[in-house]
Amino acid sequence: MESLILFYILLFLVAFLYASVGHGGASGYLALMAIFSITPDVMKPTALLLNLFVSLTSFIQFYRGRHFNWKLFLPFAITSVPMAFVGGLVTVDDNIYKKILGILLIIPIVRFLFFANIRVDELRKSNFILSLVIGAAIGFLSGLIGIGGGIILSPVLLLLKWSDMKQTAAISALFIFVNSLAGLAGQFKNGINFSPDMYAYVAVAFVGGLCGAYFGSLRLKQNFLKYLLAVVLIVAAYKLLFTNA
């Protein structure tokens, strides 16, 4: 019972922090489920479903703040959505899945510890072809692993200086939503296993995401939560990469 309560507390915090920066939180949800030894066939669809609720909530908040850029978003989505569907169709061995996820978790760890507040003083014009290629690659990984891809897209946008922090958050949120939807559609063709506690997961993540998106739009600093989430991700990455659990 105590472990279940701890899971829900951490789930709320993950949804809160990810939504505050425009992310759905799938990498965080997957990290939690890995720590609590939930099987990969349940992890993937569960994370994507939670993503739908949290990323949509986050997108609405940032869109209302007029931070969204359709012209920048569309090239990524054009290729990511069909590739996320393809990735959702692919079933990988549990051990390979865990290793890939463990490697991908390093990205948000670095993001939250070292690049929490990347400043973009002068924006550059985006490249359409490069956007298509990036979208396709991230989309496939999204469907394959069960992430929305925002945790990969957002640092790319910021490092290329195609968008600032708020624009990145808005674009990533909708990117996560459409990829999660496409990834789930692909997984439905192979059959999906949801946890019996799914409704509770969705409720907790939705409330956490709603609060995170609201406070994120107010530029609330959450340094403590970022470090806490980084610790959770580190524990999960270690378990996935270096143990057989």
N, C-alpha and C positions, 0 to 999 in steps of 0.2 A: 504493500500500500504506500509506504514511504517513497519507494522508487517511482511509482506512478505519479505521485504528487510532484516530485522533483522533475520528472519528465515534462509535466504540464507547465511548471514554472519556467523551465528553460525554453520550452516551445513558445511561450508568450514573449519572452525576452528576445528570442531569435527573430520572431515575426516583427516585433517592435523595431529592432535595430535595422533589419534589412529594409523594411518599408520606409524607414526614415531617410534612406538614401536611394529609394526607388527600386529596390530589389524584391523579388518574391520570397526569397529565403530558402530555396530548395537545397542549396549546399549545406545550410545550417540544419535543416530538417533531416537531411540524409546523415549528417554527422551525429545528430542526436540518436537517430534510429540505429546507427552503427554501434554507438556506445551501449545502447540498451539491447543489442543483439537481435534486432528485427531482421528478418530474412530479406535479401535483395528483391525477390519477386513481389514483396509487399512494399518495400522501400520506394521503388521507382514510381508506381502510380500514386502512392500516398503523397509523396513530395510534389508531384506535378499538380495534383488536385488542390493541395494547400496553396500552391503557387497561384492558381487561378484567383482565389479569393483575395489573397494579400496583394498581389501585383495590380489587380484591377482597382482595389481600394487606393493604393498608392498612386496609380496613374491618374485617377479622378482628382485627387488632391493637387498634384503637380500640374495637371492640365488646367485646372481652375486658376492656378497661379500664373498661367500663360507662359509656361516654360517649354511647351512641346513644339517640336519642329517636324512636320510631316515630310518635308523634302529630304531631311536627313534620315528619317526612320524608314521610309518605303524601300530603298534599295536593299537594306539589310533584311527586311521582312520578305521581300520577293523570293529570295533563295532560302532563307532560314526555315520558313513554314513548311515547304515540301520536304526539305531535308530532315526536319524534326520528325515528320511523319515516317519517313524512311527509317530513321534511327529508332523510332518506337517499335518498328516491325522486327528489329534485330534483337535476338536473345543471345547474351554472352554468358560464358561460364561464370559461376559465382565468384571464384577466386580472381579471375581476370577483371570482373566488374569492380570488386573491392579495391584492387590495385589502381585501376584507372580513377576511381572516385578519390582514393587517398591522394593521388597526384594532383587532381583538380582542386582538392581542398587547400592545397598550398597557396593557390591564387588568392582566395579571400583572406587567408591568414596574413599574407604580405600586404594585401590591400588595407586591412583594418589596422595593422601594426605600424606600417611605414608610409602608407599613402592615403591616410584618412582624409586629408584636406588638400587635394591637388589644386593649385591655383592656375587658371588659364587666363592670362592677361590679354592675349591677342589671338582671336580665332582664325583658323585656316579653312580654306574651301575644301569640302570633302571630295573624294574621288569615287565616282560611280562604280567603276569596274572593281576596284578594291573593296568597296562596300559589299558588292555581290559575292565576292570570294569569301570575305570574312563572315558574312551572313550564312553562307552555305556550310562552312566548317563548324561554326558555333551551333547552327541548327541541328546538324547531325549528332553532335555530342549531347545536345539538349535531350533529344529523343532517346538516345542510346543509354544515357546514365540516369536521366530523370531530373534534370535541372532545366531552368528556363533560359539560361545562357547570359543573363544580365550581369552576373558576377565576372564574366569574361569580357563582355562587350563594353561595360562601363570604363575599365581602365584603358581599353583600346581607344575609345573615343577621347578620353582625357589626354592620353599620351600623344595621340595624333593632333590634338588641339582642334578637334572638329566641333566641340561643344564645351560649355562650362559645366560646373557641378550640377546646377539645377536642371539644365537642358538634358544632361546625361541621365539624371534620375528619372525624368519624364519619359525619355526615349527607352531606357532600359525597362521601365515598368510595363509598357505596352509590348515591347519585344518579348519579355518573359511570358506575358499573358498569351500571346498568339502561338508561341513555341510550345508552351505547356499544353495548350489545347490540341495542337497538331500531334505532339508526342503521345498524349493520351489516346487520341484517335487511332494512332498506329498500334498502341499497346492493346486496345480493345479487340483488334483483329486476332491477337494471340491469346486473349483471355486475361482478365485482371483480377488480382487478389487484393481486396481492401481489408483493412483492420476492422474488427467489430466495434472498435472505439472511434471510428472515423468521424462520426458526428461531433464528438467531443473535441477531437483534433481540430476540425474545421472551426468550431466555435471559438476555441482558445486562440488559434492563429488569426482568425478574422478580427477579434477584439484587439489583439496585439498589433496587427497590421494597421488597423484604423487609428489607434493611438500613435503609432510610430509615424505614419504618413502625416498626421495632423501636426505633431510636434516637430517633425522634420521640416515641414514647410515654414515653421517659425524659427528655424535655424537653432534649435536647441542643441547644445553640446552634450554628447553622451559618451565621454571618454571612458568612464568606468565600464559601461556596457560593452564597448568595443573591445576592451581588454578581456572582459569575461568571455565574450563570444570567441575571441581568438584562442583562449585557453581550451574551450570546448572543441573547437576545430582542430587544434593541435593534438588533443587526446584522441579524437576520432581518426585523424590522419595516421597517427602512430599505430592505433589498433588495426586499421585497415592494411597498412603497409608492412608491419613487422610482427603481427601475430596471426594465428589461424582462427581467431574467434569470429 
